[in-house]
Amino acid sequence: MNVLKIVLGITAGGAAGYLWHRIVGCASGMCPLVRNPYLSVIWGALLGFIFAVNR
């Protein structure tokens, strides 16, 4: 159960990071975290992992 929770947290966080990139994005190109979709997914997955581990 614990591994499933972590995998779901990483997946949901990565999806949220990608959606943040697509919906909010960065109009000026000066935003280091959301100007690249790969970085947005990585940061989202990392936050999802942290959230899943601490719950």
Buried (B, 14 or more C-beta within 10 A) or exposed (E): EEEEEBEEBBBBBBBBBBEBBEEEBBEEEEBEBBBEBEBBBBBBBBBBBEBBEEE
